[in-house]
Amino acid sequence: MNNQLFYDMWKMGRTRLTNQLESMKKEDLMKRVHSDSNSVGWLMRHIAEVELLFAKNVFERELNVKAQTIGSIAKDHGQFDELEPLLELIERAGDELGAAIQEIDDWDGDVTTAEFGTVTRAEALGRITTHTAYHAGQVALAKKYGE
């Protein structure tokens, strides 16, 4: 398969997130659609962390990733309230995942994770693309309607 084709599909899917970043303001980061839902800042951090973890664990890129939004202790307490570090992390995640996608030789090769079992790398790419788009939709709703 053609790496450029996979990269282009992923990059276009990621615009559901990246198109929102230019108009993002610091005051948007604490917005939530419901008091029990995650804030925009937390969601942005989560998206970036999962993309970095995919680059590392699924696409075998050598990275040091410290996830703060994954697992049972990963609660949103409004701790992700600085815009520039979040934007930088999202950019880094995009750069790392994009580079990893462009380096894959065997898209039909299997990868196994605890989260979704054994799938091909092509299927895993579908997983991360939809994960980012799903949470980008939450960001958009919280940014527009949240308090």
TIRO-2110 file (N, C-alpha, C; in Angstrom, 1 decimal):
// TIRO-2110
0.8, -1.2, 0.0, N, 1, A
0.0, 0.0, 0.0, CA, 1, A
0.9, 1.2, 0.0, C, 1, A
0.3, 2.3, -0.4, N, 2, A
1.0, 3.6, -0.5, CA, 2, A
0.9, 4.4, 0.8, C, 2, A
2.1, 4.6, 1.4, N, 3, A
2.2, 5.4, 2.6, CA, 3, A
1.6, 6.8, 2.5, C, 3, A
1.8, 7.4, 1.3, N, 4, A
1.3, 8.8, 1.1, CA, 4, A
-0.2, 8.8, 1.1, C, 4, A
-0.9, 7.8, 0.6, N, 5, A
-2.3, 7.7, 0.6, CA, 5, A
-2.8, 7.6, 2.0, C, 5, A
-2.2, 6.7, 2.9, N, 6, A
-2.6, 6.5, 4.3, CA, 6, A
-2.4, 7.9, 5.0, C, 6, A
-1.2, 8.5, 4.8, N, 7, A
-0.9, 9.7, 5.4, CA, 7, A
-1.9, 10.8, 5.1, C, 7, A
-2.3, 10.9, 3.8, N, 8, A
-3.2, 11.9, 3.3, CA, 8, A
-4.6, 11.7, 4.0, C, 8, A
-5.0, 10.5, 4.1, N, 9, A
-6.3, 10.2, 4.7, CA, 9, A
-6.3, 10.6, 6.2, C, 9, A
-5.2, 10.2, 6.9, N, 10, A
-5.1, 10.5, 8.3, CA, 10, A
-5.1, 12.0, 8.5, C, 10, A
-4.3, 12.7, 7.7, N, 11, A
-4.1, 14.2, 7.8, CA, 11, A
-5.5, 14.9, 7.6, C, 11, A
-6.2, 14.4, 6.6, N, 12, A
-7.5, 15.0, 6.3, CA, 12, A
-8.5, 14.8, 7.5, C, 12, A
-8.5, 13.5, 8.0, N, 13, A
-9.3, 13.2, 9.1, CA, 13, A
-9.0, 14.1, 10.3, C, 13, A
-7.7, 14.4, 10.5, N, 14, A
-7.3, 15.1, 11.7, CA, 14, A
-7.7, 16.6, 11.6, C, 14, A
-8.1, 17.1, 10.4, N, 15, A
-8.6, 18.5, 10.3, CA, 15, A
-9.8, 18.7, 11.2, C, 15, A
-10.5, 17.7, 11.6, N, 16, A
-11.6, 17.9, 12.5, CA, 16, A
-11.1, 18.5, 13.8, C, 16, A
-9.9, 18.2, 14.1, N, 17, A
-9.3, 18.8, 15.3, CA, 17, A
-8.5, 20.1, 14.9, C, 17, A
-7.6, 20.0, 13.9, N, 18, A
-6.7, 21.1, 13.7, CA, 18, A
-7.4, 22.4, 13.2, C, 18, A
-8.6, 22.2, 12.5, N, 19, A
-9.3, 23.4, 12.0, CA, 19, A
-9.8, 24.2, 13.2, C, 19, A
-10.0, 23.7, 14.4, N, 20, A
-10.5, 24.4, 15.5, CA, 20, A
-9.4, 25.1, 16.3, C, 20, A
-8.1, 24.8, 16.1, N, 21, A
-7.1, 25.3, 16.9, CA, 21, A
-6.8, 26.8, 16.7, C, 21, A
-6.9, 27.3, 15.5, N, 22, A
-6.6, 28.7, 15.3, CA, 22, A
-7.5, 29.6, 16.0, C, 22, A
-8.7, 29.2, 16.2, N, 23, A
-9.7, 30.1, 17.0, CA, 23, A
-9.7, 29.8, 18.5, C, 23, A
-9.0, 28.8, 18.9, N, 24, A
-9.0, 28.4, 20.3, CA, 24, A
-8.5, 29.5, 21.2, C, 24, A
-9.2, 29.8, 22.3, N, 25, A
-8.7, 30.8, 23.3, CA, 25, A
-8.6, 30.1, 24.6, C, 25, A
-7.7, 30.7, 25.5, N, 26, A
-7.5, 30.2, 26.8, CA, 26, A
-8.8, 29.9, 27.6, C, 26, A
-9.7, 30.9, 27.5, N, 27, A
-11.0, 30.7, 28.2, CA, 27, A
-11.8, 29.6, 27.7, C, 27, A
-11.6, 29.1, 26.5, N, 28, A
-12.3, 27.9, 26.0, CA, 28, A
-11.9, 26.6, 26.7, C, 28, A
-10.7, 26.6, 27.3, N, 29, A
-10.1, 25.3, 27.8, CA, 29, A
-10.9, 24.7, 29.0, C, 29, A
-11.6, 25.6, 29.7, N, 30, A
-12.3, 25.1, 30.9, CA, 30, A
-13.8, 24.8, 30.6, C, 30, A
-14.2, 25.0, 29.3, N, 31, A
-15.6, 24.8, 28.9, CA, 31, A
-15.9, 23.3, 28.9, C, 31, A
-17.1, 23.0, 29.3, N, 32, A
-17.7, 21.6, 29.3, CA, 32, A
-19.1, 21.7, 28.9, C, 32, A
-19.6, 20.6, 28.3, N, 33, A
-21.0, 20.6, 27.9, CA, 33, A
-21.9, 20.2, 29.1, C, 33, A
-21.3, 19.6, 30.1, N, 34, A
-22.0, 19.2, 31.3, CA, 34, A
-21.0, 19.1, 32.4, C, 34, A
-21.5, 19.3, 33.6, N, 35, A
-20.5, 19.4, 34.8, CA, 35, A
-19.8, 18.1, 34.9, C, 35, A
-20.3, 16.9, 34.5, N, 36, A
-19.6, 15.6, 34.6, CA, 36, A
-18.8, 15.3, 33.3, C, 36, A
-18.8, 16.1, 32.3, N, 37, A
-18.0, 15.9, 31.1, CA, 37, A
-16.6, 16.5, 31.2, C, 37, A
-15.8, 16.1, 30.3, N, 38, A
-14.4, 16.6, 30.3, CA, 38, A
-14.4, 17.9, 29.6, C, 38, A
-13.4, 18.7, 30.1, N, 39, A
-13.2, 20.1, 29.6, CA, 39, A
-12.5, 20.0, 28.2, C, 39, A
-12.5, 21.1, 27.5, N, 40, A
-11.8, 21.3, 26.2, CA, 40, A
-10.3, 21.0, 26.4, C, 40, A
-9.8, 21.6, 27.5, N, 41, A
-8.3, 21.4, 27.7, CA, 41, A
-8.0, 20.0, 28.0, C, 41, A
-8.8, 19.3, 28.7, N, 42, A
-8.5, 17.9, 29.0, CA, 42, A
-8.6, 17.1, 27.8, C, 42, A
-9.6, 17.3, 27.0, N, 43, A
-9.8, 16.6, 25.7, CA, 43, A
-8.7, 16.8, 24.7, C, 43, A
-8.2, 18.1, 24.7, N, 44, A
-7.0, 18.4, 23.8, CA, 44, A
-5.8, 17.6, 24.2, C, 44, A
-5.6, 17.5, 25.5, N, 45, A
-4.4, 16.8, 26.1, CA, 45, A
-4.6, 15.3, 25.8, C, 45, A
-5.8, 14.8, 26.0, N, 46, A
-6.1, 13.4, 25.7, CA, 46, A
-5.8, 13.0, 24.3, C, 46, A
-6.3, 13.8, 23.4, N, 47, A
-6.1, 13.5, 21.9, CA, 47, A
-4.6, 13.4, 21.7, C, 47, A
-3.9, 14.3, 22.1, N, 48, A
-2.4, 14.3, 21.8, CA, 48, A
-1.7, 13.1, 22.5, C, 48, A
-2.1, 12.8, 23.7, N, 49, A
-1.5, 11.7, 24.4, CA, 49, A
-1.8, 10.4, 23.6, C, 49, A
-3.0, 10.2, 23.2, N, 50, A
-3.3, 8.9, 22.5, CA, 50, A
-2.6, 8.9, 21.2, C, 50, A
-2.6, 10.0, 20.5, N, 51, A
-1.8, 10.0, 19.2, CA, 51, A
-0.4, 9.6, 19.4, C, 51, A
0.3, 10.2, 20.5, N, 52, A
1.7, 9.8, 20.8, CA, 52, A
1.8, 8.4, 21.2, C, 52, A
0.9, 7.9, 21.9, N, 53, A
0.9, 6.4, 22.3, CA, 53, A
0.7, 5.5, 21.1, C, 53, A
-0.1, 5.9, 20.2, N, 54, A
-0.2, 5.1, 18.9, CA, 54, A
1.1, 5.2, 18.2, C, 54, A
1.7, 6.3, 18.0, N, 55, A
3.0, 6.4, 17.3, CA, 55, A
4.0, 5.5, 18.0, C, 55, A
4.0, 5.4, 19.3, N, 56, A
5.0, 4.6, 20.0, CA, 56, A
4.6, 3.1, 20.0, C, 56, A
3.4, 2.8, 20.5, N, 57, A
3.0, 1.4, 20.7, CA, 57, A
2.5, 0.7, 19.5, C, 57, A
1.9, 1.4, 18.6, N, 58, A
1.3, 0.7, 17.4, CA, 58, A
2.2, 0.8, 16.2, C, 58, A
2.8, 2.0, 16.0, N, 59, A
3.7, 2.2, 14.9, CA, 59, A
5.2, 2.3, 15.2, C, 59, A
5.5, 1.8, 16.4, N, 60, A
6.9, 1.5, 16.8, CA, 60, A
7.8, 2.7, 16.7, C, 60, A
7.4, 3.9, 17.0, N, 61, A
8.3, 5.1, 17.1, CA, 61, A
8.9, 5.2, 18.5, C, 61, A
10.1, 5.5, 18.5, N, 62, A
10.8, 5.6, 19.8, CA, 62, A
10.5, 6.9, 20.5, C, 62, A
9.6, 6.9, 21.4, N, 63, A
9.1, 8.1, 22.1, CA, 63, A
9.0, 7.9, 23.6, C, 63, A
9.1, 8.9, 24.3, N, 64, A
8.8, 8.9, 25.8, CA, 64, A
7.5, 9.6, 26.0, C, 64, A
6.5, 8.9, 26.4, N, 65, A
5.1, 9.4, 26.6, CA, 65, A
4.7, 9.3, 28.0, C, 65, A
4.3, 10.3, 28.6, N, 66, A
3.7, 10.3, 30.0, CA, 66, A
2.2, 10.7, 29.9, C, 66, A
1.4, 9.7, 29.9, N, 67, A
-0.1, 10.0, 29.8, CA, 67, A
-0.7, 10.4, 31.1, C, 67, A
-1.4, 11.5, 31.1, N, 68, A
-2.1, 12.0, 32.3, CA, 68, A
-3.7, 11.9, 32.1, C, 68, A
-4.1, 11.5, 31.0, N, 69, A
-5.6, 11.5, 30.7, CA, 69, A
-6.1, 10.1, 30.4, C, 69, A
-5.3, 9.1, 30.8, N, 70, A
-5.7, 7.7, 30.5, CA, 70, A
-5.6, 6.9, 31.7, C, 70, A
-6.6, 6.0, 32.0, N, 71, A
-6.6, 5.2, 33.1, CA, 71, A
-7.6, 5.7, 34.2, C, 71, A
-7.6, 4.9, 35.3, N, 72, A
-8.6, 5.2, 36.3, CA, 72, A
-8.3, 6.4, 37.1, C, 72, A
-7.1, 6.8, 37.2, N, 73, A
-6.7, 8.0, 38.0, CA, 73, A
-6.7, 9.3, 37.1, C, 73, A
-7.1, 9.2, 35.9, N, 74, A
-7.0, 10.3, 34.9, CA, 74, A
-8.3, 11.1, 34.9, C, 74, A
-8.5, 11.9, 36.0, N, 75, A
-9.7, 12.7, 36.1, CA, 75, A
-9.4, 14.1, 35.7, C, 75, A
-10.4, 14.7, 35.2, N, 76, A
-10.4, 16.1, 34.8, CA, 76, A
-10.7, 17.0, 36.0, C, 76, A
-9.7, 17.7, 36.5, N, 77, A
-9.8, 18.7, 37.6, CA, 77, A
-9.5, 20.1, 37.1, C, 77, A
-9.6, 20.3, 35.8, N, 78, A
-9.3, 21.6, 35.3, CA, 78, A
-7.8, 21.9, 35.2, C, 78, A
-7.0, 20.9, 35.3, N, 79, A
-5.5, 21.0, 35.3, CA, 79, A
-4.9, 21.4, 34.0, C, 79, A
-5.6, 21.3, 32.9, N, 80, A
-5.0, 21.6, 31.6, CA, 80, A
-5.6, 22.9, 31.1, C, 80, A
-5.1, 24.0, 31.7, N, 81, A
-5.7, 25.3, 31.4, CA, 81, A
-4.7, 26.3, 30.8, C, 81, A
-3.6, 25.8, 30.2, N, 82, A
-2.7, 26.7, 29.5, CA, 82, A
-2.7, 26.3, 28.0, C, 82, A
-3.0, 27.3, 27.2, N, 83, A
-3.2, 27.0, 25.8, CA, 83, A
-2.0, 26.7, 25.0, C, 83, A
-0.9, 27.4, 25.2, N, 84, A
0.3, 27.2, 24.4, CA, 84, A
0.9, 25.8, 24.6, C, 84, A
1.0, 25.3, 25.8, N, 85, A
1.6, 23.9, 26.0, CA, 85, A
0.7, 22.9, 25.3, C, 85, A
-0.7, 23.1, 25.3, N, 86, A
-1.6, 22.1, 24.7, CA, 86, A
-1.4, 22.2, 23.2, C, 86, A
-1.3, 23.4, 22.6, N, 87, A
-1.1, 23.5, 21.2, CA, 87, A
0.2, 22.9, 20.8, C, 87, A
1.2, 23.1, 21.5, N, 88, A
2.5, 22.5, 21.2, CA, 88, A
2.5, 21.0, 21.3, C, 88, A
1.8, 20.4, 22.3, N, 89, A
1.7, 19.0, 22.4, CA, 89, A
0.9, 18.4, 21.2, C, 89, A
-0.2, 19.0, 20.8, N, 90, A
-0.9, 18.6, 19.7, CA, 90, A
-0.1, 18.6, 18.4, C, 90, A
0.7, 19.7, 18.3, N, 91, A
1.6, 19.7, 17.1, CA, 91, A
2.6, 18.6, 17.1, C, 91, A
3.2, 18.4, 18.3, N, 92, A
4.2, 17.3, 18.4, CA, 92, A
3.6, 16.0, 18.1, C, 92, A
2.4, 15.7, 18.6, N, 93, A
1.7, 14.5, 18.4, CA, 93, A
1.4, 14.3, 16.9, C, 93, A
1.0, 15.3, 16.2, N, 94, A
0.8, 15.2, 14.8, CA, 94, A
2.0, 15.0, 14.0, C, 94, A
3.1, 15.6, 14.4, N, 95, A
4.4, 15.4, 13.8, CA, 95, A
4.9, 14.0, 13.9, C, 95, A
4.8, 13.5, 15.2, N, 96, A
5.3, 12.1, 15.5, CA, 96, A
4.4, 11.1, 14.8, C, 96, A
3.1, 11.2, 14.9, N, 97, A
2.2, 10.2, 14.3, CA, 97, A
2.3, 10.3, 12.8, C, 97, A
2.4, 11.5, 12.2, N, 98, A
2.5, 11.6, 10.8, CA, 98, A
3.8, 11.0, 10.3, C, 98, A
4.9, 11.2, 11.0, N, 99, A
6.2, 10.6, 10.6, CA, 99, A
6.1, 9.1, 10.7, C, 99, A
5.5, 8.6, 11.7, N, 100, A
5.4, 7.1, 11.9, CA, 100, A
4.5, 6.5, 10.8, C, 100, A
3.5, 7.2, 10.4, N, 101, A
2.6, 6.7, 9.3, CA, 101, A
3.4, 6.6, 8.0, C, 101, A
4.3, 7.6, 7.8, N, 102, A
5.0, 7.6, 6.5, CA, 102, A
6.2, 6.6, 6.5, C, 102, A
6.5, 6.0, 7.7, N, 103, A
7.6, 5.1, 7.8, CA, 103, A
7.1, 3.6, 7.7, C, 103, A
5.8, 3.3, 7.8, N, 104, A
5.3, 2.0, 7.8, CA, 104, A
5.6, 1.3, 6.5, C, 104, A
6.1, 0.1, 6.6, N, 105, A
6.4, -0.7, 5.4, CA, 105, A
5.3, -1.8, 5.2, C, 105, A
4.7, -2.3, 6.2, N, 106, A
3.8, -3.4, 6.2, CA, 106, A
2.4, -3.0, 6.8, C, 106, A
1.6, -2.5, 6.0, N, 107, A
0.2, -2.1, 6.5, CA, 107, A
-0.7, -3.3, 6.8, C, 107, A
-0.4, -4.4, 6.2, N, 108, A
-1.2, -5.6, 6.5, CA, 108, A
-0.7, -6.4, 7.7, C, 108, A
0.5, -6.0, 8.2, N, 109, A
1.1, -6.6, 9.4, CA, 109, A
0.2, -6.4, 10.6, C, 109, A
0.2, -7.3, 11.5, N, 110, A
-0.6, -7.3, 12.7, CA, 110, A
0.1, -6.5, 13.8, C, 110, A
-0.7, -5.9, 14.7, N, 111, A
-0.2, -5.3, 15.9, CA, 111, A
-1.3, -5.7, 17.0, C, 111, A
-0.8, -5.9, 18.2, N, 112, A
-1.7, -6.4, 19.3, CA, 112, A
-1.5, -5.4, 20.4, C, 112, A
-2.7, -4.9, 20.9, N, 113, A
-2.7, -4.0, 22.1, CA, 113, A
-3.8, -4.5, 23.0, C, 113, A
-3.6, -4.1, 24.3, N, 114, A
-4.6, -4.5, 25.3, CA, 114, A
-5.9, -3.8, 25.0, C, 114, A
-5.9, -2.6, 24.4, N, 115, A
-7.2, -1.9, 24.2, CA, 115, A
-8.1, -2.4, 23.1, C, 115, A
-7.5, -2.9, 22.0, N, 116, A
-8.4, -3.4, 20.9, CA, 116, A
-7.9, -4.7, 20.3, C, 116, A
-7.0, -5.5, 21.0, N, 117, A
-6.7, -6.8, 20.5, CA, 117, A
-5.7, -6.7, 19.3, C, 117, A
-5.8, -7.7, 18.4, N, 118, A
-4.9, -7.8, 17.3, CA, 118, A
-5.7, -7.3, 16.0, C, 118, A
-5.0, -6.4, 15.4, N, 119, A
-5.6, -5.8, 14.1, CA, 119, A
-4.4, -5.5, 13.2, C, 119, A
-4.7, -5.2, 12.0, N, 120, A
-3.6, -4.8, 11.0, CA, 120, A
-3.3, -3.4, 11.3, C, 120, A
-2.1, -2.9, 10.9, N, 121, A
-1.7, -1.5, 11.1, CA, 121, A
-2.7, -0.6, 10.3, C, 121, A
-3.2, -1.0, 9.2, N, 122, A
-4.2, -0.2, 8.5, CA, 122, A
-5.5, -0.1, 9.3, C, 122, A
-5.9, -1.1, 10.0, N, 123, A
-7.1, -1.0, 10.9, CA, 123, A
-6.8, -0.1, 12.1, C, 123, A
-5.6, -0.2, 12.6, N, 124, A
-5.2, 0.6, 13.7, CA, 124, A
-5.2, 2.1, 13.3, C, 124, A
-4.8, 2.4, 12.1, N, 125, A
-4.9, 3.7, 11.6, CA, 125, A
-6.3, 4.3, 11.6, C, 125, A
-7.2, 3.4, 11.2, N, 126, A
-8.6, 3.8, 11.3, CA, 126, A
-9.1, 4.1, 12.7, C, 126, A
-8.6, 3.3, 13.6, N, 127, A
-8.9, 3.5, 15.0, CA, 127, A
-8.4, 4.9, 15.6, C, 127, A
-7.2, 5.2, 15.3, N, 128, A
-6.7, 6.5, 15.8, CA, 128, A
-7.3, 7.7, 15.1, C, 128, A
-7.6, 7.5, 13.8, N, 129, A
-8.2, 8.6, 13.0, CA, 129, A
-9.6, 8.9, 13.6, C, 129, A
-10.4, 7.8, 13.9, N, 130, A
-11.7, 8.0, 14.4, CA, 130, A
-11.7, 8.5, 15.9, C, 130, A
-10.7, 8.1, 16.6, N, 131, A
-10.6, 8.5, 18.0, CA, 131, A
-10.4, 10.0, 18.0, C, 131, A
-9.5, 10.5, 17.2, N, 132, A
-9.2, 12.0, 17.2, CA, 132, A
-10.5, 12.7, 16.7, C, 132, A
-11.1, 12.2, 15.7, N, 133, A
-12.3, 12.9, 15.2, CA, 133, A
-13.5, 12.9, 16.2, C, 133, A
-13.6, 11.8, 16.9, N, 134, A
-14.7, 11.7, 17.9, CA, 134, A
-14.5, 12.7, 19.0, C, 134, A
-13.3, 12.8, 19.6, N, 135, A
-13.0, 13.8, 20.6, CA, 135, A
-13.0, 15.2, 20.1, C, 135, A
-12.6, 15.4, 18.8, N, 136, A
-12.6, 16.7, 18.2, CA, 136, A
-14.1, 17.2, 18.2, C, 136, A
-15.0, 16.3, 17.9, N, 137, A
-16.4, 16.7, 18.0, CA, 137, A
-16.8, 17.1, 19.3, C, 137, A
-16.3, 16.5, 20.4, N, 138, A
-16.6, 16.9, 21.7, CA, 138, A
-16.1, 18.2, 22.0, C, 138, A
-14.8, 18.5, 21.5, N, 139, A
-14.2, 19.8, 21.7, CA, 139, A
-15.1, 20.9, 21.1, C, 139, A
-15.5, 20.6, 19.9, N, 140, A
-16.4, 21.6, 19.1, CA, 140, A
-17.7, 21.9, 19.9, C, 140, A
-18.3, 20.8, 20.4, N, 141, A
-19.6, 21.1, 21.1, CA, 141, A
-19.3, 21.8, 22.4, C, 141, A
-18.3, 21.4, 23.2, N, 142, A
-18.0, 22.1, 24.4, CA, 142, A
-17.6, 23.6, 24.2, C, 142, A
-16.8, 23.8, 23.1, N, 143, A
-16.4, 25.2, 22.8, CA, 143, A
-17.6, 26.0, 22.4, C, 143, A
-18.5, 25.5, 21.7, N, 144, A
-19.7, 26.2, 21.2, CA, 144, A
-20.8, 26.4, 22.3, C, 144, A
-21.1, 25.3, 23.0, N, 145, A
-22.2, 25.4, 23.9, CA, 145, A
-21.8, 25.3, 25.4, C, 145, A
-20.5, 25.0, 25.7, N, 146, A
-20.1, 24.8, 27.1, CA, 146, A
-20.1, 26.1, 27.9, C, 146, A
-20.0, 25.8, 29.2, N, 147, A
-19.8, 26.9, 30.2, CA, 147, A
-18.6, 26.7, 31.0, C, 147, A
END
